[in-house]
């Protein structure tokens, strides 16, 4: 009986499953391992003042004001969500209905397609080039042909690490008749942004998260910036009390102590360069340039290498044997010791 009640666009949807491991070097989810415990003492002090019996500030007023000051925007132009995933879903809820088209590139973050399908939308995907660089001409052709209501671009892209030049993003925003969302989840590891353009283009949304560079993956805090008019629309579909008091406190503590976290970002960028150079020395392994806190590599027997690393208590991301990421592994940049261990294991396996 239940199957007959489910919406048709949900029936074929596969749940986003995450397998949990313990006692392992976890380099599969692009977390900031260097940030662990750095702000725990300050977080504990801040949490002691919470009245947890009361509902949280529904609009995250203090946090939005902090972000607005940092970004030189009006607080009205900012929304905070339970991770940027929630903001992605809200954008789809506001603009995508049955049969509406969402345009993105492939490979990219899989949640865009899932969120569009939940709303009954159709996802159109434009392949990246063989080296995972962005194909502007093909993307513009798809825009003109498909006339999407919403466009999603990830910059830097997950899981490839490539970037789209600012001038190309600007051209897409100018040509689009719909909403253009630039997901800058890994911005801090790259340094270039288009968030300053939200005042200029009313159809532009820029998403960011505190889960990566700020090490707050467990708190689930993301935020979006847009024109006041566009944000007024998104607030119509935002649920009340969507970010917990605990998460808001954690976010405010992190923003108030950015210097500590900036040091971990600097270390991650340095370690990323070392990781790429080390992987280039390994035979039968192709590594792609990255501007995020991970590197993507391609191997002949990616599944065998994945299993070997897992058996040695190192978890990375494996993408299967089919599709544009066939035989690819994504390795998050961890601490210096973690990075040295994964490189050592790969050299031992593949150089023998």
C-alpha positions in Angstrom: 0.0 0.0 0.0 2.7 2.5 0.9 4.3 2.2 -2.6 1.1 3.5 -4.2 1.2 6.6 -2.0 4.8 7.6 -2.8 5.3 10.4 -5.4 6.5 9.0 -8.7 9.7 11.1 -8.6 10.6 9.7 -5.2 10.2 6.0 -6.1 13.4 5.7 -8.1 15.4 7.8 -5.7 18.3 6.1 -3.9 18.9 7.3 -0.3 22.2 9.1 0.4 23.9 6.5 2.7 27.0 7.1 4.7 28.8 4.1 6.1 30.3 4.7 9.6 33.8 3.4 10.6 35.6 3.6 13.9 39.3 3.6 14.8 40.3 4.7 11.3 42.2 7.5 9.6 39.2 9.2 7.9 40.1 10.9 4.7 36.9 10.3 2.7 34.6 13.3 3.6 36.8 16.4 3.1 36.7 17.3 6.8 39.3 19.5 8.5 41.1 17.1 10.7 43.7 19.7 11.8 40.9 21.8 13.4 39.8 19.0 15.8 39.6 20.2 19.5 41.3 23.5 18.8 38.3 25.5 20.0 36.7 23.0 22.4 37.5 25.1 25.5 36.0 28.2 24.1 33.0 26.3 22.8 32.4 24.8 26.2 32.5 28.3 27.8 30.0 29.7 25.3 27.6 26.8 25.6 27.5 27.1 29.4 25.5 30.3 29.0 22.8 28.8 26.8 19.2 28.4 27.8 18.8 25.1 26.0 15.1 24.9 27.1 14.2 27.7 24.7 13.9 27.6 20.9 16.9 29.0 19.0 16.9 32.3 17.3 15.0 31.4 14.2 16.8 33.9 11.9 20.3 33.4 13.4 20.4 37.2 13.9 23.8 37.5 15.7 25.4 35.1 13.4 24.1 36.8 10.3 25.3 40.1 11.5 28.8 38.7 12.0 28.7 37.3 8.5 27.3 40.5 7.0 30.1 42.5 8.6 32.8 40.1 7.3 31.3 40.0 3.8 30.4 43.7 3.5 26.7 42.8 2.9 23.4 43.6 4.5 22.3 41.0 7.0 19.0 40.8 5.0 21.1 39.3 2.2 22.2 36.3 4.2 20.5 33.1 5.3 21.9 30.4 7.6 21.0 26.8 7.2 21.5 23.4 8.7 24.5 22.8 6.4 24.5 24.2 2.9 22.5 21.0 1.9 19.4 22.6 3.5 19.9 25.8 1.5 20.2 23.7 -1.7 16.9 22.1 -0.9 15.3 25.4 -0.1 16.4 26.9 -3.5 14.9 23.9 -5.3 11.7 24.2 -3.2 11.3 27.9 -4.2 12.1 27.6 -7.9 11.8 24.0 -9.1 8.5 22.2 -9.7 7.4 19.2 -11.8 9.2 19.2 -15.1 11.3 22.3 -14.4 15.0 22.0 -15.4 18.1 22.3 -13.3 21.4 22.6 -15.1 24.7 21.6 -13.7 28.0 20.0 -14.8 29.1 16.4 -14.2 30.8 15.1 -12.2 29.9 17.3 -9.2 28.2 17.2 -5.8 25.4 14.6 -6.1 22.9 16.4 -3.7 21.9 18.9 -6.5 20.4 16.2 -8.6 18.8 14.5 -5.6 17.2 17.8 -4.4 15.9 18.6 -7.9 14.4 15.1 -8.2 12.6 15.4 -4.9 10.8 18.5 -6.2 9.9 16.8 -9.5 12.6 18.6 -11.5 14.7 17.4 -14.4 18.5 17.5 -14.1 20.5 18.3 -17.2 24.2 17.6 -16.9 27.0 19.0 -19.0 30.2 16.8 -18.9 33.5 18.4 -17.8 36.4 18.0 -20.1 38.6 14.8 -19.9 40.9 16.6 -17.5 37.9 17.8 -15.5 38.2 21.4 -16.6 35.0 23.4 -17.3 33.7 23.5 -20.8 32.1 27.0 -21.1 31.0 26.8 -24.7 29.2 23.5 -24.1 27.6 24.8 -20.9 26.3 28.0 -22.6 24.9 25.9 -25.5 23.0 23.8 -22.9 21.7 26.9 -21.2 20.3 28.3 -24.5 18.9 24.9 -25.5 17.4 23.8 -22.1 16.4 27.2 -20.6 16.9 26.0 -17.0 15.2 27.7 -14.1 18.1 27.0 -11.8 21.9 26.5 -12.5 24.3 25.0 -10.0 28.1 25.4 -10.3 30.5 24.3 -7.7 33.7 26.3 -7.4 36.1 24.7 -6.5 34.3 21.6 -7.7 33.7 18.5 -5.6 35.0 15.9 -6.2 37.5 17.0 -8.9 39.1 20.1 -7.3 39.1 22.1 -10.5 37.9 25.7 -10.7 35.9 27.9 -13.0 37.4 31.3 -13.8 35.5 34.3 -12.4 34.9 35.8 -15.9 33.2 32.6 -17.0 30.9 32.5 -14.0 30.1 36.1 -14.6 29.2 35.4 -18.2 26.9 32.6 -17.2 25.1 34.8 -14.6 24.7 37.5 -17.2 23.3 35.1 -19.9 21.0 33.1 -17.6 17.3 33.7 -17.4 17.1 31.8 -14.2 18.7 31.5 -10.8 22.5 30.8 -10.8 23.9 29.2 -7.6 27.6 29.1 -7.1 28.5 26.6 -4.3 31.8 27.9 -2.7 32.0 25.2 0.0 35.8 25.0 -0.6 36.4 28.7 -1.1 38.9 29.1 1.8 41.3 26.7 0.1 41.1 28.6 -3.2 40.7 32.3 -2.3 38.7 33.6 -5.3 35.0 34.3 -5.0 32.0 35.9 -6.7 30.2 36.7 -3.5 30.8 40.4 -4.1 28.6 40.2 -7.2 25.3 39.4 -5.4 24.6 43.1 -5.2 25.1 43.5 -9.0 23.1 40.4 -10.2 19.7 39.7 -8.6 19.6 36.1 -9.9 22.9 35.1 -8.2 23.2 33.0 -5.0 26.5 32.1 -3.4 26.6 29.2 -0.9 29.3 28.6 1.7 29.7 26.3 4.7 31.5 26.2 8.0 31.9 22.4 7.7 35.2 22.4 5.7 37.7 25.1 6.5 36.1 25.9 9.9 36.0 22.3 11.0 32.3 22.4 12.0 31.0 19.4 10.0 29.4 18.1 13.2 27.5 21.3 13.8 26.0 21.5 10.3 26.1 25.2 9.6 26.0 26.7 6.1 25.0 30.1 4.7 24.0 31.7 1.5 24.2 35.2 0.2 22.0 36.8 -2.5 20.2 40.0 -3.4 17.6 41.2 -1.0 14.8 40.4 -3.5 16.0 36.9 -4.0 16.6 36.3 -0.3 13.0 37.5 0.5 11.8 34.6 -1.7 14.0 32.0 -0.1 12.8 33.1 3.4 9.3 32.1 2.4 10.3 28.5 2.3 12.8 28.4 5.2 11.5 26.4 8.2 11.5 28.1 11.6 14.2 27.2 14.1 16.2 25.4 11.4 19.6 25.9 13.1 20.1 24.8 16.7 21.3 27.1 19.5 24.3 24.8 19.9 25.2 25.1 16.2 24.8 28.9 16.2 27.1 29.2 19.3 29.7 26.9 17.6 29.6 29.0 14.4 29.9 32.3 16.3 32.9 31.0 18.3 34.6 29.9 15.1 34.1 33.2 13.4 35.4 35.0 16.4 38.6 32.9 16.4 39.3 32.8 12.7 43.1 33.2 13.2 43.3 29.8 14.7 41.4 28.2 11.9 43.3 30.2 9.2 46.5 28.5 10.3 44.9 25.1 9.7 43.8 26.2 6.2 47.3 27.4 5.4 48.7 24.1 6.6 46.1 22.2 4.5 47.1 24.1 1.3 50.8 23.4 1.9 50.0 19.7 2.6 47.9 19.6 -0.6 50.9 20.7 -2.6 53.1 18.0 -1.0 50.4 15.4 -1.5 50.1 16.1 -5.2 53.8 16.1 -5.8 54.2 12.8 -3.9 51.4 11.2 -5.8 52.9 12.3 -9.1 56.0 10.1 -8.3 53.9 6.9 -8.0 53.7 4.8 -11.2 50.3 4.0 -12.7 48.6 6.8 -10.8 47.2 10.0 -12.3 46.6 12.8 -9.9 44.6 16.0 -10.9 45.4 19.5 -9.7 43.2 20.6 -6.9 42.1 23.9 -5.3 40.2 22.3 -2.5 41.1 20.3 0.6 41.3 17.0 -1.3 42.9 15.5 -4.3 41.5 13.2 -6.9 43.5 10.4 -8.5 42.8 7.8 -11.1 44.2 4.2 -11.0 43.9 1.0 -12.9 42.7 -0.9 -9.9 41.0 1.7 -7.7 38.9 -0.8 -5.9 41.9 -2.9 -5.0 43.8 0.1 -3.8 40.7 1.3 -1.8 40.4 -2.1 -0.1 44.2 -2.1 0.6 44.0 1.3 2.3 40.9 0.3 4.2 42.6 -2.9 5.5 45.4 -0.6 6.7 42.8 1.6 8.6 42.8 4.4 6.1 39.4 5.4 4.6 39.2 7.4 1.3 36.4 7.9 -1.2 35.9 5.3 -4.0 33.6 6.2 -6.9 33.1 2.8 -8.6 33.9 1.4 -12.0 31.4 3.3 -14.1 30.7 6.9 -15.0 33.0 9.9 -15.3 34.8 9.1 -12.1 35.4 5.4 -12.9 38.5 4.1 -11.1 39.0 7.3 -9.2 39.8 7.8 -5.5 39.4 11.1 -3.7 41.8 11.6 -0.8 41.0 14.4 1.8 44.0 16.3 3.1 44.4 15.4 6.7 47.0 16.1 9.3 50.7 15.9 8.3 51.0 12.4 9.9 47.8 11.2 8.2 49.0 12.4 4.8 52.4 10.8 5.2 50.8 7.5 6.1 48.4 7.4 3.1 51.3 8.4 0.7 53.5 5.8 2.3 50.9 3.0 1.9 50.3 4.0 -1.8 54.0 4.0 -2.6 54.5 0.7 -0.8 51.7 -0.9 -2.8 52.1 0.6 -6.2 55.9 0.8 -6.4 56.5 -2.8 -5.5 
